[in-house]
Amino acid sequence: MDEYRQLVSTDPRQAIVALDKFIPGIRLDIRYATSNNIMHHPMYRTATAFLRRPAAEALREIQQELQPMGYGLKVYDGYRPYRVTVDFYEAYHDSNFVASPIQAPGITGDAPST
């Protein structure tokens, strides 16, 4: 945790933020906190989504553009702990279907418009 704090103190864009607190009106449907997912058992302890600040800022801008039209974003996933990424990849071995564990953490997510 000290390493993370040091990183963020030198580059605030590396901060990881909770989307439900950072983006007003965003909807979360974190299936990996339930058994209703491709692994058929919970992968996360809590139903929340995190992203690095630049990715979260981009989603916040989109959310703000969609709201006047009566639309909004629904997020299914965000930052995925490395352990979970490895579990998915080992189960499926298909980088077209699940992210490779080598992918950059905290900058990808699943978010359709609703």
N, C-alpha and C positions, 0 to 999 in steps of 0.2 A: 504494500500500500504506500509505503514511503517513496518507492520508485515512481509510482503513478503520480503522487502529489508533486514530486520534483519535476516530472515531465510536464504536467499541466501548468506549473508555476513558470516554466520557461516558454511554453507554447499553449496558451489557453484553448486553442482549437483542438487539442487532443482530449479535452474533457469529454467524458461520457455522461449523457443526460437521460433522465427518465422522460420518455415521450409524453406520457399523460400529464406530467407537470409542466412540460416545456411548450406544448402545443394545445392551446385551448380548443375544446370540442373534438379532439381526435378520439376515434373509437379503437379499442384494443380487443382482439379476439385471439389470445395467445394459446393456441391449441397445444403447444408443446408443454403446457402446464397441466394438461389433461391427458386422458388415454385416447382421445379422438384425434390421432395423428398417425403418420406413417410408421411409427415405431410401436404403436398400440399400448403405450404406457407413458406416464408423465416423464418428461425430460428435464423440466424446470420445477423449482420449488414454488415460485411465485408467478402470477400471471401479469407480468409487466414487460415492457420493451425499452431497451436502451440503444442509443446510437451516439457516435461521436458528434460533437457540436455542429460541424459543417453540414453533415447529412441531416441532422435534426432541423437546422435552420432552413434548409431547402424544403423539407416537408412542411415546416411551419408556413413558409411563403405560399406553397401550393394550397394548404388548408385555408389560408386567408383569401386566396383567389376563388376557391370553390364555395365558401360559405355564403356569399351573397346570392349564388345561384341555387342554393338549397342542397348542395352536395358537400361531401367531406371525405376525409381519408379514414380507412379502416386498416389497422396494422395487424398482421398475423405473426410477425416475428421481427426481431431487431438484432442487436449484438448477440451472437451465439457463443457461449463459452467454448473454448477450444475442446474440452472434453466431449461436449455434445457433438461438435462438428466431426470429431474423430469417430464417435459412435455411429453417426449417420453414414459416414463414408465407409466404415467397415461393414455395415449392414448391407449397403447397396453397391459399392464399388463403381459408381457411375457419376462422373463429374458433370454430366448433362442433366442429371436429376437432383443430386445433392452437391453442395459446395465442397470443394477440396479443402482439407485442413490448412493448405498453404495460403488460401485467400486472405486478404487484408481484413483484420478484425475491426468491427465497429463501424463499418461504412456501407454495409449492405443490409437489406431488409426486405420483407414482403409486405407490400402496401397497395392494394387496389383502391380506386375511387368508388364511393358508394352513393 
